[in-house]
């Protein structure tokens, strides 16, 4: 897992907590199986297209919010 993929998953976990949102709720919003969201959080997110979908759905920015260090 790349550093950016790892950082994206860490930041996503924190964003979900801040928004009071469950993994299942995110899965419903981005139309994936909840197991997929769990994999994102465990293994990182390395596809830009996935990051863009998540960011758009949560009304956040990829670089500013998901990839910040």
mmCIF file of the N, C-alpha and C atoms, coordinates in Angstrom:
data_MODEL
# 
_entry.id   MODEL 
# 
loop_
_atom_site.group_PDB 
_atom_site.id 
_atom_site.type_symbol 
_atom_site.label_atom_id 
_atom_site.label_alt_id 
_atom_site.label_comp_id 
_atom_site.label_asym_id 
_atom_site.label_entity_id 
_atom_site.label_seq_id 
_atom_site.pdbx_PDB_ins_code 
_atom_site.Cartn_x 
_atom_site.Cartn_y 
_atom_site.Cartn_z 
_atom_site.occupancy 
_atom_site.B_iso_or_equiv 
_atom_site.pdbx_formal_charge 
_atom_site.auth_seq_id 
_atom_site.auth_comp_id 
_atom_site.auth_asym_id 
_atom_site.auth_atom_id 
_atom_site.pdbx_PDB_model_num 
ATOM 1   N N  . UNK A 1 1  ? 0.846   -1.166 0.000  1.00 0.00 ? 1  UNK A N  1 
ATOM 2   C CA . UNK A 1 1  ? 0.000   0.000  0.000  1.00 0.00 ? 1  UNK A CA 1 
ATOM 3   C C  . UNK A 1 1  ? 0.897   1.236  0.000  1.00 0.00 ? 1  UNK A C  1 
ATOM 4   N N  . UNK A 1 2  ? 0.591   2.169  -0.872 1.00 0.00 ? 2  UNK A N  1 
ATOM 5   C CA . UNK A 1 2  ? 1.379   3.401  -0.944 1.00 0.00 ? 2  UNK A CA 1 
ATOM 6   C C  . UNK A 1 2  ? 1.056   4.298  0.248  1.00 0.00 ? 2  UNK A C  1 
ATOM 7   N N  . UNK A 1 3  ? 1.946   5.234  0.508  1.00 0.00 ? 3  UNK A N  1 
ATOM 8   C CA . UNK A 1 3  ? 1.719   6.187  1.597  1.00 0.00 ? 3  UNK A CA 1 
ATOM 9   C C  . UNK A 1 3  ? 0.446   6.997  1.374  1.00 0.00 ? 3  UNK A C  1 
ATOM 10  N N  . UNK A 1 4  ? 0.214   7.415  0.115  1.00 0.00 ? 4  UNK A N  1 
ATOM 11  C CA . UNK A 1 4  ? -0.990  8.192  -0.170 1.00 0.00 ? 4  UNK A CA 1 
ATOM 12  C C  . UNK A 1 4  ? -2.250  7.364  0.035  1.00 0.00 ? 4  UNK A C  1 
ATOM 13  N N  . UNK A 1 5  ? -2.228  6.107  -0.376 1.00 0.00 ? 5  UNK A N  1 
ATOM 14  C CA . UNK A 1 5  ? -3.387  5.230  -0.195 1.00 0.00 ? 5  UNK A CA 1 
ATOM 15  C C  . UNK A 1 5  ? -3.682  5.049  1.289  1.00 0.00 ? 5  UNK A C  1 
ATOM 16  N N  . UNK A 1 6  ? -2.632  4.868  2.070  1.00 0.00 ? 6  UNK A N  1 
ATOM 17  C CA . UNK A 1 6  ? -2.781  4.705  3.517  1.00 0.00 ? 6  UNK A CA 1 
ATOM 18  C C  . UNK A 1 6  ? -3.325  5.984  4.146  1.00 0.00 ? 6  UNK A C  1 
ATOM 19  N N  . UNK A 1 7  ? -2.776  7.116  3.743  1.00 0.00 ? 7  UNK A N  1 
ATOM 20  C CA . UNK A 1 7  ? -3.220  8.403  4.289  1.00 0.00 ? 7  UNK A CA 1 
ATOM 21  C C  . UNK A 1 7  ? -4.689  8.664  3.937  1.00 0.00 ? 7  UNK A C  1 
ATOM 22  N N  . UNK A 1 8  ? -5.078  8.311  2.720  1.00 0.00 ? 8  UNK A N  1 
ATOM 23  C CA . UNK A 1 8  ? -6.468  8.512  2.303  1.00 0.00 ? 8  UNK A CA 1 
ATOM 24  C C  . UNK A 1 8  ? -7.413  7.700  3.181  1.00 0.00 ? 8  UNK A C  1 
ATOM 25  N N  . UNK A 1 9  ? -7.046  6.465  3.484  1.00 0.00 ? 9  UNK A N  1 
ATOM 26  C CA . UNK A 1 9  ? -7.923  5.647  4.319  1.00 0.00 ? 9  UNK A CA 1 
ATOM 27  C C  . UNK A 1 9  ? -7.983  6.178  5.751  1.00 0.00 ? 9  UNK A C  1 
ATOM 28  N N  . UNK A 1 10 ? -6.862  6.633  6.282  1.00 0.00 ? 10 UNK A N  1 
ATOM 29  C CA . UNK A 1 10 ? -6.854  7.224  7.627  1.00 0.00 ? 10 UNK A CA 1 
ATOM 30  C C  . UNK A 1 10 ? -7.726  8.468  7.671  1.00 0.00 ? 10 UNK A C  1 
ATOM 31  N N  . UNK A 1 11 ? -7.568  9.321  6.671  1.00 0.00 ? 11 UNK A N  1 
ATOM 32  C CA . UNK A 1 11 ? -8.358  10.554 6.632  1.00 0.00 ? 11 UNK A CA 1 
ATOM 33  C C  . UNK A 1 11 ? -9.837  10.252 6.433  1.00 0.00 ? 11 UNK A C  1 
ATOM 34  N N  . UNK A 1 12 ? -10.154 9.258  5.603  1.00 0.00 ? 12 UNK A N  1 
ATOM 35  C CA . UNK A 1 12 ? -11.556 8.894  5.401  1.00 0.00 ? 12 UNK A CA 1 
ATOM 36  C C  . UNK A 1 12 ? -12.163 8.409  6.711  1.00 0.00 ? 12 UNK A C  1 
ATOM 37  N N  . UNK A 1 13 ? -11.441 7.594  7.448  1.00 0.00 ? 13 UNK A N  1 
ATOM 38  C CA . UNK A 1 13 ? -11.946 7.111  8.739  1.00 0.00 ? 13 UNK A CA 1 
ATOM 39  C C  . UNK A 1 13 ? -12.262 8.297  9.653  1.00 0.00 ? 13 UNK A C  1 
ATOM 40  N N  . UNK A 1 14 ? -11.363 9.272  9.720  1.00 0.00 ? 14 UNK A N  1 
ATOM 41  C CA . UNK A 1 14 ? -11.588 10.456 10.562 1.00 0.00 ? 14 UNK A CA 1 
ATOM 42  C C  . UNK A 1 14 ? -12.764 11.280 10.078 1.00 0.00 ? 14 UNK A C  1 
ATOM 43  N N  . UNK A 1 15 ? -12.917 11.413 8.771  1.00 0.00 ? 15 UNK A N  1 
ATOM 44  C CA . UNK A 1 15 ? -14.034 12.178 8.212  1.00 0.00 ? 15 UNK A CA 1 
ATOM 45  C C  . UNK A 1 15 ? -15.357 11.504 8.556  1.00 0.00 ? 15 UNK A C  1 
ATOM 46  N N  . UNK A 1 16 ? -15.418 10.183 8.455  1.00 0.00 ? 16 UNK A N  1 
ATOM 47  C CA . UNK A 1 16 ? -16.641 9.459  8.813  1.00 0.00 ? 16 UNK A CA 1 
ATOM 48  C C  . UNK A 1 16 ? -16.997 9.698  10.281 1.00 0.00 ? 16 UNK A C  1 
ATOM 49  N N  . UNK A 1 17 ? -15.995 9.665  11.137 1.00 0.00 ? 17 UNK A N  1 
ATOM 50  C CA . UNK A 1 17 ? -16.229 9.927  12.559 1.00 0.00 ? 17 UNK A CA 1 
ATOM 51  C C  . UNK A 1 17 ? -16.750 11.344 12.763 1.00 0.00 ? 17 UNK A C  1 
ATOM 52  N N  . UNK A 1 18 ? -16.106 12.324 12.114 1.00 0.00 ? 18 UNK A N  1 
ATOM 53  C CA . UNK A 1 18 ? -16.528 13.723 12.250 1.00 0.00 ? 18 UNK A CA 1 
ATOM 54  C C  . UNK A 1 18 ? -17.957 13.930 11.781 1.00 0.00 ? 18 UNK A C  1 
ATOM 55  N N  . UNK A 1 19 ? -18.339 13.229 10.723 1.00 0.00 ? 19 UNK A N  1 
ATOM 56  C CA . UNK A 1 19 ? -19.685 13.378 10.170 1.00 0.00 ? 19 UNK A CA 1 
ATOM 57  C C  . UNK A 1 19 ? -20.704 12.477 10.876 1.00 0.00 ? 19 UNK A C  1 
ATOM 58  N N  . UNK A 1 20 ? -20.233 11.634 11.788 1.00 0.00 ? 20 UNK A N  1 
ATOM 59  C CA . UNK A 1 20 ? -21.125 10.712 12.474 1.00 0.00 ? 20 UNK A CA 1 
ATOM 60  C C  . UNK A 1 20 ? -21.736 9.702  11.514 1.00 0.00 ? 20 UNK A C  1 
ATOM 61  N N  . UNK A 1 21 ? -20.952 9.288  10.538 1.00 0.00 ? 21 UNK A N  1 
ATOM 62  C CA . UNK A 1 21 ? -21.437 8.411  9.473  1.00 0.00 ? 21 UNK A CA 1 
ATOM 63  C C  . UNK A 1 21 ? -20.820 7.028  9.623  1.00 0.00 ? 21 UNK A C  1 
ATOM 64  N N  . UNK A 1 22 ? -21.625 6.003  9.390  1.00 0.00 ? 22 UNK A N  1 
ATOM 65  C CA . UNK A 1 22 ? -21.119 4.643  9.454  1.00 0.00 ? 22 UNK A CA 1 
ATOM 66  C C  . UNK A 1 22 ? -20.543 4.220  8.108  1.00 0.00 ? 22 UNK A C  1 
ATOM 67  N N  . UNK A 1 23 ? -19.780 3.136  8.146  1.00 0.00 ? 23 UNK A N  1 
ATOM 68  C CA . UNK A 1 23 ? -19.254 2.568  6.907  1.00 0.00 ? 23 UNK A CA 1 
ATOM 69  C C  . UNK A 1 23 ? -20.394 2.130  5.996  1.00 0.00 ? 23 UNK A C  1 
ATOM 70  N N  . UNK A 1 24 ? -21.446 1.593  6.587  1.00 0.00 ? 24 UNK A N  1 
ATOM 71  C CA . UNK A 1 24 ? -22.598 1.145  5.805  1.00 0.00 ? 24 UNK A CA 1 
ATOM 72  C C  . UNK A 1 24 ? -23.293 2.320  5.118  1.00 0.00 ? 24 UNK A C  1 
ATOM 73  N N  . UNK A 1 25 ? -23.393 3.437  5.818  1.00 0.00 ? 25 UNK A N  1 
ATOM 74  C CA . UNK A 1 25 ? -24.006 4.624  5.214  1.00 0.00 ? 25 UNK A CA 1 
ATOM 75  C C  . UNK A 1 25 ? -23.181 5.110  4.035  1.00 0.00 ? 25 UNK A C  1 
ATOM 76  N N  . UNK A 1 26 ? -21.870 5.140  4.184  1.00 0.00 ? 26 UNK A N  1 
ATOM 77  C CA . UNK A 1 26 ? -21.013 5.543  3.069  1.00 0.00 ? 26 UNK A CA 1 
ATOM 78  C C  . UNK A 1 26 ? -21.182 4.577  1.906  1.00 0.00 ? 26 UNK A C  1 
ATOM 79  N N  . UNK A 1 27 ? -21.212 3.290  2.215  1.00 0.00 ? 27 UNK A N  1 
ATOM 80  C CA . UNK A 1 27 ? -21.382 2.281  1.163  1.00 0.00 ? 27 UNK A CA 1 
ATOM 81  C C  . UNK A 1 27 ? -22.672 2.522  0.379  1.00 0.00 ? 27 UNK A C  1 
ATOM 82  N N  . UNK A 1 28 ? -23.745 2.845  1.071  1.00 0.00 ? 28 UNK A N  1 
ATOM 83  C CA . UNK A 1 28 ? -25.017 3.128  0.387  1.00 0.00 ? 28 UNK A CA 1 
ATOM 84  C C  . UNK A 1 28 ? -24.912 4.362  -0.492 1.00 0.00 ? 28 UNK A C  1 
ATOM 85  N N  . UNK A 1 29 ? -24.250 5.384  0.008  1.00 0.00 ? 29 UNK A N  1 
ATOM 86  C CA . UNK A 1 29 ? -24.129 6.633  -0.747 1.00 0.00 ? 29 UNK A CA 1 
ATOM 87  C C  . UNK A 1 29 ? -23.318 6.435  -2.021 1.00 0.00 ? 29 UNK A C  1 
ATOM 88  N N  . UNK A 1 30 ? -22.205 5.697  -1.928 1.00 0.00 ? 30 UNK A N  1 
ATOM 89  C CA . UNK A 1 30 ? -21.345 5.530  -3.107 1.00 0.00 ? 30 UNK A CA 1 
ATOM 90  C C  . UNK A 1 30 ? -21.673 4.256  -3.886 1.00 0.00 ? 30 UNK A C  1 
ATOM 91  N N  . UNK A 1 31 ? -22.739 3.585  -3.444 1.00 0.00 ? 31 UNK A N  1 
ATOM 92  C CA . UNK A 1 31 ? -23.287 2.424  -4.139 1.00 0.00 ? 31 UNK A CA 1 
ATOM 93  C C  . UNK A 1 31 ? -22.283 1.290  -4.296 1.00 0.00 ? 31 UNK A C  1 
ATOM 94  N N  . UNK A 1 32 ? -21.683 0.910  -3.165 1.00 0.00 ? 32 UNK A N  1 
ATOM 95  C CA . UNK A 1 32 ? -20.806 -0.262 -3.120 1.00 0.00 ? 32 UNK A CA 1 
ATOM 96  C C  . UNK A 1 32 ? -21.222 -1.115 -1.929 1.00 0.00 ? 32 UNK A C  1 
ATOM 97  N N  . UNK A 1 33 ? -20.733 -2.330 -1.898 1.00 0.00 ? 33 UNK A N  1 
ATOM 98  C CA . UNK A 1 33 ? -20.981 -3.229 -0.779 1.00 0.00 ? 33 UNK A CA 1 
ATOM 99  C C  . UNK A 1 33 ? -20.236 -2.701 0.456  1.00 0.00 ? 33 UNK A C  1 
ATOM 100 N N  . UNK A 1 34 ? -20.817 -2.817 1.637  1.00 0.00 ? 34 UNK A N  1 
ATOM 101 C CA . UNK A 1 34 ? -20.111 -2.368 2.843  1.00 0.00 ? 34 UNK A CA 1 
ATOM 102 C C  . UNK A 1 34 ? -18.740 -3.018 3.016  1.00 0.00 ? 34 UNK A C  1 
ATOM 103 N N  . UNK A 1 35 ? -18.568 -4.236 2.528  1.00 0.00 ? 35 UNK A N  1 
ATOM 104 C CA . UNK A 1 35 ? -17.253 -4.886 2.611  1.00 0.00 ? 35 UNK A CA 1 
ATOM 105 C C  . UNK A 1 35 ? -16.207 -4.108 1.818  1.00 0.00 ? 35 UNK A C  1 
ATOM 106 N N  . UNK A 1 36 ? -16.644 -3.475 0.736  1.00 0.00 ? 36 UNK A N  1 
ATOM 107 C CA . UNK A 1 36 ? -15.719 -2.670 -0.067 1.00 0.00 ? 36 UNK A CA 1 
ATOM 108 C C  . UNK A 1 36 ? -15.211 -1.484 0.736  1.00 0.00 ? 36 UNK A C  1 
ATOM 109 N N  . UNK A 1 37 ? -16.104 -0.824 1.446  1.00 0.00 ? 37 UNK A N  1 
ATOM 110 C CA . UNK A 1 37 ? -15.693 0.308  2.292  1.00 0.00 ? 37 UNK A CA 1 
ATOM 111 C C  . UNK A 1 37 ? -14.737 -0.179 3.370  1.00 0.00 ? 37 UNK A C  1 
ATOM 112 N N  . UNK A 1 38 ? -15.016 -1.315 3.970  1.00 0.00 ? 38 UNK A N  1 
ATOM 113 C CA . UNK A 1 38 ? -14.104 -1.860 4.986  1.00 0.00 ? 38 UNK A CA 1 
ATOM 114 C C  . UNK A 1 38 ? -12.717 -2.115 4.392  1.00 0.00 ? 38 UNK A C  1 
ATOM 115 N N  . UNK A 1 39 ? -12.689 -2.618 3.151  1.00 0.00 ? 39 UNK A N  1 
ATOM 116 C CA . UNK A 1 39 ? -11.398 -2.845 2.481  1.00 0.00 ? 39 UNK A CA 1 
ATOM 117 C C  . UNK A 1 39 ? -10.681 -1.521 2.238  1.00 0.00 ? 39 UNK A C  1 
ATOM 118 N N  . UNK A 1 40 ? -11.430 -0.503 1.820  1.00 0.00 ? 40 UNK A N  1 
ATOM 119 C CA . UNK A 1 40 ? -10.815 0.819  1.626  1.00 0.00 ? 40 UNK A CA 1 
ATOM 120 C C  . UNK A 1 40 ? -10.143 1.284  2.908  1.00 0.00 ? 40 UNK A C  1 
ATOM 121 N N  . UNK A 1 41 ? -10.839 1.118  4.028  1.00 0.00 ? 41 UNK A N  1 
ATOM 122 C CA . UNK A 1 41 ? -10.319 1.598  5.298  1.00 0.00 ? 41 UNK A CA 1 
ATOM 123 C C  . UNK A 1 41 ? -9.154  0.752  5.802  1.00 0.00 ? 41 UNK A C  1 
ATOM 124 N N  . UNK A 1 42 ? -9.168  -0.520 5.483  1.00 0.00 ? 42 UNK A N  1 
ATOM 125 C CA . UNK A 1 42 ? -8.095  -1.413 5.936  1.00 0.00 ? 42 UNK A CA 1 
ATOM 126 C C  . UNK A 1 42 ? -6.881  -1.390 5.017  1.00 0.00 ? 42 UNK A C  1 
ATOM 127 N N  . UNK A 1 43 ? -7.123  -1.418 3.706  1.00 0.00 ? 43 UNK A N  1 
ATOM 128 C CA . UNK A 1 43 ? -6.044  -1.582 2.732  1.00 0.00 ? 43 UNK A CA 1 
ATOM 129 C C  . UNK A 1 43 ? -5.627  -0.304 2.024  1.00 0.00 ? 43 UNK A C  1 
ATOM 130 N N  . UNK A 1 44 ? -6.330  0.784  2.256  1.00 0.00 ? 44 UNK A N  1 
ATOM 131 C CA . UNK A 1 44 ? -6.016  2.034  1.578  1.00 0.00 ? 44 UNK A CA 1 
ATOM 132 C C  . UNK A 1 44 ? -6.814  2.203  0.301  1.00 0.00 ? 44 UNK A C  1 
ATOM 133 N N  . UNK A 1 45 ? -6.759  3.402  -0.235 1.00 0.00 ? 45 UNK A N  1 
ATOM 134 C CA . UNK A 1 45 ? -7.481  3.738  -1.470 1.00 0.00 ? 45 UNK A CA 1 
ATOM 135 C C  . UNK A 1 45 ? -6.455  4.281  -2.438 1.00 0.00 ? 45 UNK A C  1 
ATOM 136 N N  . UNK A 1 46 ? -6.170  3.504  -3.490 1.00 0.00 ? 46 UNK A N  1 
ATOM 137 C CA . UNK A 1 46 ? -5.111  3.931  -4.402 1.00 0.00 ? 46 UNK A CA 1 
ATOM 138 C C  . UNK A 1 46 ? -5.619  4.391  -5.766 1.00 0.00 ? 46 UNK A C  1 
ATOM 139 N N  . UNK A 1 47 ? -6.918  4.291  -6.000 1.00 0.00 ? 47 UNK A N  1 
ATOM 140 C CA . UNK A 1 47 ? -7.446  4.728  -7.298 1.00 0.00 ? 47 UNK A CA 1 
ATOM 141 C C  . UNK A 1 47 ? -8.024  6.139  -7.179 1.00 0.00 ? 47 UNK A C  1 
ATOM 142 N N  . UNK A 1 48 ? -7.536  7.015  -8.026 1.00 0.00 ? 48 UNK A N  1 
ATOM 143 C CA . UNK A 1 48 ? -8.023  8.390  -8.012 1.00 0.00 ? 48 UNK A CA 1 
ATOM 144 C C  . UNK A 1 48 ? -9.521  8.445  -8.282 1.00 0.00 ? 48 UNK A C  1 
ATOM 145 N N  . UNK A 1 49 ? -10.017 7.610  -9.168 1.00 0.00 ? 49 UNK A N  1 
ATOM 146 C CA . UNK A 1 49 ? -11.447 7.622  -9.471 1.00 0.00 ? 49 UNK A CA 1 
ATOM 147 C C  . UNK A 1 49 ? -12.283 7.297  -8.234 1.00 0.00 ? 49 UNK A C  1 
ATOM 148 N N  . UNK A 1 50 ? -11.806 6.381  -7.414 1.00 0.00 ? 50 UNK A N  1 
ATOM 149 C CA . UNK A 1 50 ? -12.509 6.046  -6.171 1.00 0.00 ? 50 UNK A CA 1 
ATOM 150 C C  . UNK A 1 50 ? -12.476 7.220  -5.209 1.00 0.00 ? 50 UNK A C  1 
ATOM 151 N N  . UNK A 1 51 ? -11.321 7.847  -5.079 1.00 0.00 ? 51 UNK A N  1 
ATOM 152 C CA . UNK A 1 51 ? -11.205 9.021  -4.214 1.00 0.00 ? 51 UNK A CA 1 
ATOM 153 C C  . UNK A 1 51 ? -12.150 10.127 -4.659 1.00 0.00 ? 51 UNK A C  1 
ATOM 154 N N  . UNK A 1 52 ? -12.257 10.323 -5.965 1.00 0.00 ? 52 UNK A N  1 
ATOM 155 C CA . UNK A 1 52 ? -13.142 11.365 -6.494 1.00 0.00 ? 52 UNK A CA 1 
ATOM 156 C C  . UNK A 1 52 ? -14.601 11.060 -6.187 1.00 0.00 ? 52 UNK A C  1 
ATOM 157 N N  . UNK A 1 53 ? -15.008 9.810  -6.320 1.00 0.00 ? 53 UNK A N  1 
ATOM 158 C CA . UNK A 1 53 ? -16.390 9.422  -6.026 1.00 0.00 ? 53 UNK A CA 1 
ATOM 159 C C  . UNK A 1 53 ? -16.707 9.659  -4.554 1.00 0.00 ? 53 UNK A C  1 
ATOM 160 N N  . UNK A 1 54 ? -15.799 9.233  -3.686 1.00 0.00 ? 54 UNK A N  1 
ATOM 161 C CA . UNK A 1 54 ? -16.006 9.417  -2.252 1.00 0.00 ? 54 UNK A CA 1 
ATOM 162 C C  . UNK A 1 54 ? -16.065 10.900 -1.910 1.00 0.00 ? 54 UNK A C  1 
ATOM 163 N N  . UNK A 1 55 ? -15.115 11.666 -2.426 1.00 0.00 ? 55 UNK A N  1 
ATOM 164 C CA . UNK A 1 55 ? -15.068 13.099 -2.126 1.00 0.00 ? 55 UNK A CA 1 
ATOM 165 C C  . UNK A 1 55 ? -16.330 13.807 -2.598 1.00 0.00 ? 55 UNK A C  1 
ATOM 166 N N  . UNK A 1 56 ? -16.768 13.505 -3.805 1.00 0.00 ? 56 UNK A N  1 
ATOM 167 C CA . UNK A 1 56 ? -17.977 14.131 -4.337 1.00 0.00 ? 56 UNK A CA 1 
ATOM 168 C C  . UNK A 1 56 ? -19.190 13.762 -3.487 1.00 0.00 ? 56 UNK A C  1 
ATOM 169 N N  . UNK A 1 57 ? -19.286 12.517 -3.104 1.00 0.00 ? 57 UNK A N  1 
ATOM 170 C CA . UNK A 1 57 ? -20.425 12.051 -2.320 1.00 0.00 ? 57 UNK A CA 1 
ATOM 171 C C  . UNK A 1 57 ? -20.464 12.677 -0.929 1.00 0.00 ? 57 UNK A C  1 
ATOM 172 N N  . UNK A 1 58 ? -19.293 12.902 -0.344 1.00 0.00 ? 58 UNK A N  1 
ATOM 173 C CA . UNK A 1 58 ? -19.221 13.485 0.998  1.00 0.00 ? 58 UNK A CA 1 
ATOM 174 C C  . UNK A 1 58 ? -19.088 15.002 0.980  1.00 0.00 ? 58 UNK A C  1 
ATOM 175 N N  . UNK A 1 59 ? -19.055 15.567 -0.220 1.00 0.00 ? 59 UNK A N  1 
ATOM 176 C CA . UNK A 1 59 ? -18.902 17.020 -0.388 1.00 0.00 ? 59 UNK A CA 1 
ATOM 177 C C  . UNK A 1 59 ? -17.613 17.523 0.283  1.00 0.00 ? 59 UNK A C  1 
ATOM 178 N N  . UNK A 1 60 ? -16.523 16.815 -0.043 1.00 0.00 ? 60 UNK A N  1 
ATOM 179 C CA . UNK A 1 60 ? -15.201 17.193 0.438  1.00 0.00 ? 60 UNK A CA 1 
ATOM 180 C C  . UNK A 1 60 ? -14.264 17.236 -0.759 1.00 0.00 ? 60 UNK A C  1 
ATOM 181 N N  . UNK A 1 61 ? -13.012 17.626 -0.524 1.00 0.00 ? 61 UNK A N  1 
ATOM 182 C CA . UNK A 1 61 ? -12.043 17.709 -1.609 1.00 0.00 ? 61 UNK A CA 1 
ATOM 183 C C  . UNK A 1 61 ? -11.020 16.580 -1.492 1.00 0.00 ? 61 UNK A C  1 
ATOM 184 N N  . UNK A 1 62 ? -10.636 16.010 -2.618 1.00 0.00 ? 62 UNK A N  1 
ATOM 185 C CA . UNK A 1 62 ? -9.688  14.896 -2.622 1.00 0.00 ? 62 UNK A CA 1 
ATOM 186 C C  . UNK A 1 62 ? -8.365  15.308 -1.995 1.00 0.00 ? 62 UNK A C  1 
ATOM 187 N N  . UNK A 1 63 ? -7.733  16.336 -2.514 1.00 0.00 ? 63 UNK A N  1 
ATOM 188 C CA . UNK A 1 63 ? -6.399  16.718 -2.038 1.00 0.00 ? 63 UNK A CA 1 
ATOM 189 C C  . UNK A 1 63 ? -6.469  17.340 -0.651 1.00 0.00 ? 63 UNK A C  1 
ATOM 190 N N  . UNK A 1 64 ? -7.355  18.276 -0.458 1.00 0.00 ? 64 UNK A N  1 
ATOM 191 C CA . UNK A 1 64 ? -7.420  19.007 0.796  1.00 0.00 ? 64 UNK A CA 1 
ATOM 192 C C  . UNK A 1 64 ? -7.855  18.115 1.961  1.00 0.00 ? 64 UNK A C  1 
ATOM 193 N N  . UNK A 1 65 ? -8.797  17.213 1.728  1.00 0.00 ? 65 UNK A N  1 
ATOM 194 C CA . UNK A 1 65 ? -9.358  16.441 2.826  1.00 0.00 ? 65 UNK A CA 1 
ATOM 195 C C  . UNK A 1 65 ? -8.896  14.981 2.879  1.00 0.00 ? 65 UNK A C  1 
ATOM 196 N N  . UNK A 1 66 ? -8.861  14.308 1.745  1.00 0.00 ? 66 UNK A N  1 
ATOM 197 C CA . UNK A 1 66 ? -8.518  12.890 1.754  1.00 0.00 ? 66 UNK A CA 1 
ATOM 198 C C  . UNK A 1 66 ? -7.012  12.624 1.709  1.00 0.00 ? 66 UNK A C  1 
ATOM 199 N N  . UNK A 1 67 ? -6.257  13.486 1.046  1.00 0.00 ? 67 UNK A N  1 
ATOM 200 C CA . UNK A 1 67 ? -4.828  13.230 0.881  1.00 0.00 ? 67 UNK A CA 1 
ATOM 201 C C  . UNK A 1 67 ? -3.946  14.120 1.747  1.00 0.00 ? 67 UNK A C  1 
ATOM 202 N N  . UNK A 1 68 ? -4.562  14.904 2.632  1.00 0.00 ? 68 UNK A N  1 
ATOM 203 C CA . UNK A 1 68 ? -3.741  15.784 3.479  1.00 0.00 ? 68 UNK A CA 1 
ATOM 204 C C  . UNK A 1 68 ? -2.875  14.940 4.405  1.00 0.00 ? 68 UNK A C  1 
ATOM 205 N N  . UNK A 1 69 ? -1.724  15.480 4.734  1.00 0.00 ? 69 UNK A N  1 
ATOM 206 C CA . UNK A 1 69 ? -0.772  14.722 5.578  1.00 0.00 ? 69 UNK A CA 1 
ATOM 207 C C  . UNK A 1 69 ? -0.923  15.059 7.026  1.00 0.00 ? 69 UNK A C  1 
# 
